[in-house]
Amino acid sequence: MTQASYKQFCPVAMAAEILCARWTVVLLREMMAGSTRFNELRRGVARMSPALLSQRLKELEQSGIISRIPGSSNSGPSEYHLTQAGRDLKQVVESFGVWGQRWIRSQISLQNLDAQLLMWDMRRNLDTTPMPKRRSTIRFRYPDAPPGLRGWWLIVSPGAEVDLCSIDPGDDVDLYVCSGLRTMTAIWMGLDTVRKAVDDGRMELVGDEQLARHIQTWLGLSPFAKERRMVA
């Protein structure tokens, strides 16, 4: 790894040499969520430079935590998969998330707003069970997000396939969702609810009644949203 060695035989110190480099645990989070290709990983770590992402992937491969499957003209880009050593880190990474949800104050968490990461997380955790058994297009608009990140479309197809677009796909929209980015992030993290946001005028839902009625369910929410918070 690029950081200096702790020069201790302790397993904690030796594991920290590998895992505590910047972005490493976040990158492992993305792989555990199912991302395997470089461009997929970049969507989950959009603020990480491509050069640093390449470097971390190479370091994780050298450490035996991931393996790289070279791509070809037929199979597409290279893929990165967790090895047994990498899969054994699942509980470690989840514990980071549980601790952060319980002990990091919500006002600190909600200073780090990121529309792209929010929508990417929503896409892969969306619960299609209560949604209509047909293709549905939901448009999200965040007026307070930076230009270029204010409009998003989730397209849910029969068979539970979910696509995310930041450019209008041209579909008829079934449900329009308009809210502040902070409000939607708080809902996603389990710090707020759709009902309260609508009642307070911080969220507007226009369109298909079934989609609007069950939005709190099909949004899916963060895997850590149900953790009991120990601080406000």
C-alpha positions as MATLAB code, in Angstrom:
seq = 'MTQASYKQFCPVAMAAEILCARWTVVLLREMMAGSTRFNELRRGVARMSPALLSQRLKELEQSGIISRIPGSSNSGPSEYHLTQAGRDLKQVVESFGVWGQRWIRSQISLQNLDAQLLMWDMRRNLDTTPMPKRRSTIRFRYPDAPPGLRGWWLIVSPGAEVDLCSIDPGDDVDLYVCSGLRTMTAIWMGLDTVRKAVDDGRMELVGDEQLARHIQTWLGLSPFAKERRMVA';
ca = [
       0.000    0.000    0.000;
       1.059    3.626   -0.431;
       0.951    4.569    3.257;
       3.855    3.864    5.607;
       3.878    0.615    7.535;
       2.993    0.638   11.222;
       5.786   -1.923   11.681;
       3.761   -3.883   14.215;
       3.033   -7.603   14.118;
      -0.438   -6.991   15.652;
      -3.170   -8.217   13.247;
      -5.123   -4.983   13.829;
      -2.159   -2.899   12.675;
      -1.489   -5.131    9.681;
      -5.139   -5.091    8.596;
      -5.208   -1.310    9.033;
      -2.272   -0.962    6.631;
      -4.493   -2.423    3.914;
      -7.956   -1.147    4.850;
      -7.334    2.351    6.208;
      -6.039    3.926    3.009;
      -8.431    6.662    1.845;
     -11.495    5.370   -0.099;
     -10.636    1.687    0.460;
     -13.555    0.785    2.769;
     -15.968    2.843    0.634;
     -14.753    1.023   -2.467;
     -15.296   -2.325   -0.738;
     -18.820   -1.133    0.163;
     -19.521   -0.632   -3.532;
     -18.253   -4.083   -4.461;
     -20.315   -5.686   -1.700;
     -23.351   -3.859   -3.103;
     -22.800   -5.630   -6.429;
     -20.666   -3.296   -8.548;
     -18.043   -5.224  -10.514;
     -16.974   -3.006  -13.429;
     -14.858    0.130  -13.353;
     -17.634    2.457  -14.547;
     -20.117    0.959  -12.063;
     -17.662    1.514   -9.241;
     -17.109    5.096  -10.361;
     -20.823    5.859  -10.021;
     -20.668    4.894   -6.363;
     -17.412    6.774   -5.692;
     -17.924    9.654   -8.114;
     -15.656   12.006   -6.140;
     -12.763    9.568   -6.340;
     -10.464   10.254   -9.283;
     -10.190    7.501  -11.932;
      -6.435    7.335  -11.313;
      -6.878    6.765   -7.582;
      -9.638    4.213   -8.214;
      -7.295    2.279  -10.509;
      -4.567    2.451   -7.881;
      -6.804    1.188   -5.071;
      -8.115   -1.666   -7.218;
      -4.554   -2.685   -8.010;
      -3.584   -2.549   -4.320;
      -6.602   -4.620   -3.288;
      -5.747   -7.169   -5.958;
      -2.140   -7.351   -4.744;
      -3.424   -7.885   -1.204;
      -5.588  -10.805   -2.333;
      -8.862   -9.061   -1.435;
     -10.186   -8.840   -4.993;
      -9.461  -10.595   -8.265;
      -9.566   -9.068  -11.718;
     -11.186  -10.921  -14.599;
      -9.850   -9.426  -17.856;
     -12.440   -8.357  -20.387;
     -12.532   -9.180  -24.069;
     -14.305   -8.034  -27.200;
     -17.056  -10.545  -26.415;
     -17.386  -10.262  -22.636;
     -16.923   -6.495  -22.328;
     -14.799   -4.583  -19.775;
     -12.754   -6.222  -17.045;
     -14.583   -7.179  -13.862;
     -13.447   -7.060  -10.248;
     -14.713   -9.639   -7.782;
     -14.174  -10.145   -4.085;
     -12.081  -13.167   -3.147;
     -12.820  -15.210   -0.025;
     -10.606  -12.770    1.883;
     -12.692   -9.895    0.511;
     -16.001  -11.542    1.302;
     -14.800  -12.083    4.865;
     -14.682   -8.282    5.224;
     -18.451   -7.954    4.757;
     -19.143   -7.870    8.497;
     -16.327   -5.339    8.998;
     -17.730   -2.958    6.365;
     -21.289   -3.365    7.646;
     -20.068   -2.600   11.176;
     -18.620    0.679    9.916;
     -22.061    1.598    8.565;
     -23.895    0.544   11.712;
     -21.530    2.553   13.904;
     -21.812    5.609   11.662;
     -25.619    5.457   11.630;
     -25.755    5.121   15.409;
     -23.097    7.557   16.522;
     -22.479   10.267   13.896;
     -24.837   13.179   14.441;
     -27.440   13.639   11.714;
     -26.577   17.299   11.131;
     -23.011   16.229   10.322;
     -24.109   13.413    8.002;
     -26.523   15.720    6.178;
     -23.772   18.213    5.380;
     -22.439   15.696    2.864;
     -25.161   15.812    0.214;
     -24.503   13.964   -3.036;
     -27.384   13.587   -5.507;
     -25.540   11.086   -7.687;
     -24.656    8.746   -4.814;
     -28.170    9.076   -3.374;
     -29.844    8.099   -6.648;
     -27.347    5.290   -7.299;
     -28.073    3.867   -3.836;
     -31.814    4.248   -4.370;
     -31.590    2.426   -7.700;
     -29.936   -0.653   -6.279;
     -32.023   -0.836   -3.091;
     -35.400   -0.085   -4.656;
     -38.134   -2.578   -3.680;
     -40.288   -3.281   -6.726;
     -42.796   -5.457   -4.802;
     -45.468   -2.761   -4.213;
     -45.013   -1.179   -7.664;
     -47.363   -1.689  -10.643;
     -46.616   -4.783  -12.732;
     -45.686   -2.674  -15.738;
     -42.903   -0.356  -16.802;
     -42.873    2.711  -14.560;
     -40.891    5.925  -14.862;
     -40.377    8.125  -11.831;
     -38.813   11.550  -12.216;
     -37.002   13.070   -9.236;
     -36.211   16.763   -9.123;
     -33.952   18.433   -6.559;
     -34.169   22.213   -7.112;
     -31.364   22.893   -4.629;
     -28.859   20.447   -6.160;
     -25.984   21.730   -8.325;
     -26.837   22.327  -12.017;
     -26.660   19.063  -13.940;
     -27.623   17.020  -10.887;
     -31.160   18.298  -10.360;
     -33.100   15.885  -12.584;
     -33.082   12.062  -12.338;
     -35.245    9.292  -13.767;
     -35.740    5.827  -12.293;
     -37.138    3.375  -14.827;
     -38.537    0.148  -13.411;
     -39.286   -2.622  -15.893;
     -41.229   -5.868  -15.353;
     -38.839   -8.420  -13.921;
     -37.515   -5.931  -11.331;
     -34.901   -4.381  -13.635;
     -34.145   -0.798  -12.554;
     -32.319    1.792  -14.658;
     -31.130    5.227  -13.595;
     -30.829    8.158  -16.004;
     -29.616   11.719  -15.481;
     -30.785   12.654  -18.997;
     -34.474   12.573  -19.952;
     -35.088    9.104  -21.471;
     -38.175   10.391  -23.298;
     -40.637    8.143  -21.443;
     -44.016    9.285  -20.185;
     -43.516   10.001  -16.485;
     -45.764    8.075  -14.093;
     -44.781    9.941  -10.931;
     -43.074   13.270  -10.336;
     -41.179   13.629   -7.059;
     -39.913   17.074   -6.118;
     -38.065   17.767   -2.864;
     -34.930   19.285   -1.431;
     -31.861   17.090   -1.673;
     -31.409   17.244    2.096;
     -35.001   16.078    2.620;
     -34.651   13.058    0.332;
     -31.288   12.162    1.831;
     -32.774   12.286    5.342;
     -35.648   10.033    4.205;
     -33.195    7.601    2.629;
     -31.169    7.461    5.854;
     -34.257    6.854    7.984;
     -34.053   10.288    9.646;
     -37.298   11.562    8.084;
     -40.386   10.129    6.372;
     -42.212   10.786    3.132;
     -45.480   11.450    4.984;
     -43.907   14.127    7.179;
     -42.095   15.738    4.242;
     -45.328   15.901    2.202;
     -47.342   17.218    5.155;
     -44.706   19.903    5.806;
     -44.645   20.953    2.147;
     -41.043   19.830    1.669;
     -41.979   17.162   -0.891;
     -44.467   17.122   -3.743;
     -45.813   13.961   -5.379;
     -47.762   14.231   -8.633;
     -48.974   11.325  -10.743;
     -49.822    7.652  -10.278;
     -51.674    7.194   -6.973;
     -50.343    3.694   -6.332;
     -46.738    4.792   -6.792;
     -47.305    7.864   -4.619;
     -49.109    5.925   -1.890;
     -46.368    3.302   -1.519;
     -43.290    5.458   -2.137;
     -42.011    5.049    1.433;
     -41.929    1.282    0.816;
     -40.524    1.057   -2.699;
     -37.780    3.598   -2.036;
     -36.095    0.755   -0.164;
     -34.073    3.044    2.147;
     -30.477    2.680    3.252;
     -29.455   -0.752    4.584;
     -28.649    1.073    7.848;
     -31.889    3.098    8.110;
     -33.393    0.781   10.741;
     -30.439    1.082   13.100;
     -31.334    2.795   16.366;
     -29.604    6.164   16.544;
     -27.739    6.916   19.750;
     -27.326   10.631   19.008;
     -29.653   13.237   17.518;
];
